Amino acid sequence: MDFEQIRAFLNVASLRSFSEAGEKMFISQPTISVRIKALEEELGVKLFDRSKAREPSLTESGMIFLDYAQAVINLYDDCKEKLSDHRESASGLLYIGSSTVPGSYLLPGLLAAFRKIAPSIDFNVNILDTTAVLEGVLNYSYDLGYVGLIKPDERLKYISLKEDELVLCVRKGLFQSGDYREGIPLNILQAQHLILREKGSATRRLLEKKLSENGLDLDGFDGVTCINSLEGVKQAVKAGLGVAVVSRLSVKEMVQAGFVDTYPVSGLDLSRFLYMVYHRSRVLGEAARKLRDFTIKEFTK
């Protein structure tokens, strides 16, 4: 067993593709296959189910080996960094997964500030729904994640960063100025056509949870439209298609521009926190540790 075999295994597990793993490692797909086969022979188990050739999936043995393999590579990389004469000038490429709100409204400013103290670190940022981000952190696709929802899992470490609030966003002038200043009643809300994000969205999860606590569900609305893009949701509201419950951060500029109005919803506590998350078992490299510590410092001032 050697480190390149383990790296090949981790890349195939993360990308679910032998060919994409080869591209990432700058080697051919047959070479990836040879390394995986040699690793399986040494361990005496099958690590991948190859019944679907285009999308290999981990076997039960592969799932068990995954955490150990990542720990071995992380410890090796960490050791190299600590032995390096240039350890303080962290460099490299960080893989970051983020849900829409933190990815669009927190990360740009955070990463711009971080680049001033760590100019040799580059970023690959994927903006996905919260469920996909957490899956990516768990399978080691991302060094760090930024999300708007906690999904309890003993393998994950969450750090709260910033409080956020969901508000009802409506087209400009839908309600008379001064009406419902204290909040939109639930019966008025349900009389509207509701525009929603996809099911994996933290915003949608929180809304559905709070509605359920009040004995309500999405069937009570005057129609529902699902759009898997926050920008698409906001533009649909602006155009008058319906109303949406969104992060106050995400519509601040549209409110200031006079395109939409926002209201609290009476009877629903829609406050939440935005979080940074990482895998407890992962030994973070120097670059990831620097960004983690910088993030904590920036949001705990």
SULRA-V310482 format. One record per backbone hydrogen bond with DSSP energy under -0.5 kcal/mol. CO is the residue of the C=O (numbers start at 1). NH is the residue of the N-H. E is the energy in kcal/mol with one decimal. If there is no record, write none. Layout:
CO,NH,E / CO,NH,E
This chain:
2,6,-1.8 / 3,7,-2.8 / 4,8,-2.2 / 5,9,-2.2 / 6,10,-2.6 / 7,11,-2.3 / 8,12,-2.3 / 9,13,-2.5 / 10,14,-2.1 / 11,15,-2.8 / 12,16,-2.4 / 17,21,-1.6 / 18,22,-2.0 / 19,23,-2.2 / 20,24,-2.3 / 21,25,-1.8 / 22,26,-0.7 / 22,27,-2.6 / 23,26,-0.6 / 28,32,-1.8 / 29,33,-2.5 / 30,34,-2.4 / 31,35,-2.2 / 32,36,-2.4 / 33,37,-2.6 / 34,38,-2.4 / 35,39,-1.9 / 36,40,-2.5 / 37,41,-2.4 / 38,42,-2.0 / 39,43,-2.3 / 40,44,-2.1 / 40,45,-1.2 / 45,47,-0.5 / 47,59,-2.0 / 48,50,-0.8 / 49,57,-1.6 / 51,53,-0.8 / 52,55,-1.6 / 57,49,-3.7 / 59,63,-2.3 / 60,64,-1.7 / 61,65,-2.3 / 62,66,-1.6 / 63,67,-0.8 / 64,68,-0.8 / 65,69,-3.0 / 66,70,-2.4 / 67,71,-2.2 / 68,72,-2.3 / 69,73,-2.2 / 70,74,-2.8 / 71,75,-2.5 / 72,76,-2.1 / 73,77,-2.9 / 74,78,-2.7 / 75,79,-2.3 / 76,80,-2.2 / 77,81,-2.1 / 78,82,-2.2 / 79,83,-1.6 / 80,84,-0.8 / 81,84,-0.7 / 84,87,-1.0 / 86,89,-1.1 / 88,90,-1.3 / 92,122,-3.0 / 94,96,-0.6 / 94,124,-2.9 / 95,143,-2.8 / 95,144,-1.2 / 96,126,-2.6 / 97,146,-1.8 / 98,128,-2.2 / 99,103,-2.3 / 100,104,-2.1 / 101,105,-2.6 / 102,106,-1.8 / 102,107,-3.0 / 106,110,-2.0 / 107,111,-3.4 / 108,112,-1.9 / 109,113,-2.1 / 110,114,-2.2 / 111,115,-2.3 / 112,116,-0.7 / 113,116,-0.6 / 113,117,-0.5 / 114,117,-1.2 / 114,118,-1.5 / 118,121,-1.6 / 120,92,-1.5 / 122,94,-2.7 / 123,125,-0.5 / 124,96,-2.8 / 124,126,-0.5 / 125,127,-0.5 / 126,98,-2.5 / 126,128,-0.7 / 129,133,-2.0 / 130,134,-2.5 / 131,135,-2.0 / 132,136,-2.1 / 133,137,-2.1 / 134,138,-2.3 / 135,139,-2.1 / 136,141,-2.4 / 136,142,-1.3 / 137,140,-1.1 / 144,97,-2.1 / 145,277,-2.8 / 146,99,-2.7 / 147,275,-3.6 / 149,151,-0.6 / 150,152,-0.6 / 153,156,-2.3 / 155,280,-3.2 / 156,158,-0.5 / 157,278,-1.7 / 159,276,-2.4 / 162,274,-2.6 / 164,272,-2.6 / 165,248,-2.9 / 167,169,-0.6 / 167,246,-2.4 / 168,263,-2.0 / 169,244,-2.1 / 170,261,-2.5 / 171,174,-2.0 / 176,179,-2.3 / 178,181,-1.0 / 180,183,-1.4 / 184,266,-1.8 / 185,189,-2.3 / 186,190,-2.6 / 187,191,-0.6 / 188,191,-0.6 / 189,192,-1.8 / 190,222,-0.8 / 192,194,-0.6 / 192,222,-1.4 / 193,243,-2.8 / 194,196,-0.5 / 194,225,-2.7 / 196,227,-3.2 / 198,201,-1.7 / 200,131,-1.3 / 201,205,-2.2 / 202,206,-2.4 / 203,207,-2.1 / 204,208,-2.7 / 205,209,-2.2 / 206,210,-2.5 / 207,211,-2.5 / 208,212,-2.4 / 209,213,-1.9 / 210,214,-0.7 / 211,214,-1.1 / 211,216,-2.8 / 212,215,-2.0 / 217,220,-1.5 / 218,221,-1.5 / 221,223,-2.0 / 223,194,-2.5 / 225,196,-3.2 / 227,229,-0.9 / 229,233,-2.2 / 230,234,-2.4 / 231,235,-2.4 / 232,236,-2.0 / 233,237,-2.0 / 234,238,-2.5 / 235,239,-2.0 / 236,240,-0.6 / 236,241,-2.5 / 237,240,-1.3 / 243,195,-3.1 / 244,169,-3.8 / 244,246,-0.7 / 246,167,-3.0 / 247,251,-0.8 / 248,251,-0.7 / 248,252,-0.6 / 249,252,-0.7 / 251,255,-2.4 / 252,256,-2.2 / 253,257,-1.8 / 254,259,-2.4 / 254,260,-0.8 / 255,258,-1.3 / 259,172,-1.5 / 261,170,-2.7 / 263,168,-3.2 / 264,184,-2.8 / 264,266,-0.6 / 265,268,-1.7 / 267,269,-0.5 / 268,270,-1.1 / 270,166,-2.3 / 272,164,-3.3 / 274,161,-3.2 / 274,162,-1.1 / 275,147,-2.2 / 276,159,-2.6 / 277,145,-2.7 / 278,157,-2.7 / 279,282,-1.1 / 282,284,-1.1 / 285,289,-2.6 / 286,290,-2.3 / 287,291,-2.1 / 288,292,-2.7 / 289,293,-2.8 / 290,294,-2.4 / 291,295,-2.8 / 292,296,-2.2 / 293,297,-2.2 / 294,298,-2.6 / 295,299,-1.8 / 296,300,-0.5 / 297,300,-0.8
